[in-house]
Amino acid sequence: EVQLVESGGGLVQAGGSLRLSCAASGFSFGDYVIGWFRQAPGKEREGVSCIRATEGATYYGHSVKGRFTISSDNAKNTVYLQMNSLKPEDTAVYYCAAAPVYYPDVYLLEVSSYDYWGQGTQVTVSS
């Protein structure tokens, strides 16, 4: 079955860094786009970044562009999100998700495009 498992969350001070991992099983990265989303209490789930792993194409939300970097290790079916210069506003539960590759780029940071979701990992940034 399709499974996505996030890890790497934790507590970090503002300005610090974390690296999140998303381990996928049950499907090939060649068939899906892998995205990172986050959700803070009382807020909508927000698209953070995504990657077309086979092509290496990456996309970022405005709030994280320049600070976060998404990458993939296709042999391990794993996607990473390197988060630098973290801010308290980055505090949220972070989810990885998979969308069919045929979705146009413009839709790849939309929650509705994604079929499969991990359980989430908590990131807390203190001031």
N, C-alpha and C positions, 0 to 999 in steps of 0.2 A: 504494500500500500504506500501511497504518497505520505511522506513524513518530513517535516521541517523542524529542526531543533536549534533554538538560539542559546548562546552562552556568552559569557564575558562581561555581563553587566556588573554593577557594583556602585560603591560610593567613591566619589572623587571630588577634590576641591576645584573651584573655578580656575580655569587656565590649564587644567590637567588633561590627560588623555586616557582613552580606553579603546580597546579593540574588541568588537563584537564578532562572533562567528555564527554562521548559519549552516548547519550540516543537513544536507538533503539526501533522501533515499526514496526509492520507488519510482524514480523518473530520471530522465537525462536532462542536463542543462541545455542540451541542444534543442529541446522541445519547449523550454520555458524561459521567460524573463524572471529574474530574481530581484525582488524589491525589498527595501527596508522602510518600515513605517513606524510611527510612534504615536502614542496617545497619552496625554496627561489627563488627570481627573477633571471631569467636566468639560473637556474639549473634544473636538472631532479628531478622528484618526487622520494623521497627516503623512503624506508621502515625503520621505527623506531622500532616498536615492534608489536607483535600480541599475541593473547591468544586463546587457545582452551578452552573456558569458562567452559564447562561441565567437562573436565578433569583437568583443572588448569594448563595445559602446557603453558609455556611462551617462547617467543623468542625475541631477541634484536639485533638490528644492532650494528656493532662494535663501531660506534661513540658515542653511548649512553649507552653501557653496563657498569653497575656499578653505573650509575647516575640516570637512569630512571627506574621506576617500573610500570608494567602494572598489573591491577587487575580487577575483575569483581564483580558486585553484580547481580547475576543471577535473583533473585526475582524482581529486578527493571529493568532488561534488560539494564543495564548500565555498561559501561567499563570506567575505569579511567586510566590516565597516570600521575603518580607522577613524576615530573621533578625536580631534585635537582642539585646543583652545576652547574647552568646554565651558559653557555658561549655565547658570542656574535655570535659564529658560529651556535648556535641553533636557531637563528632568522629565522622564516619561517612561512608560513601558515600551520597549522597542520590539517590534515583530518583523520577522522575515516572511515573505510570501512569494508565491509563484503564479505567473500569468502566462497564457499562451503566447508564443512568439509572434503570432500574427497581429497582435494589438499594435496600432500605430503608436509612434513615440509620444504623441501628445496626450495619450491616455495612460501612460505607464506609471504615473504617480497618483493615480486615482484608485481608491480602495476597490471600487466595483469591478475593476479589470482583473482582479486576482482571485484565483480559485482555491488555493491552499494556503494555510496559515500555520505558523508555529505557535508555541504557547506563550511567547514573550519573555523578555528579560528586563529587569528593572535597572534603570540608570538614574542615579541621583547625584546631582552636582550641587555642592554646598558653596555658599558665598563666603 
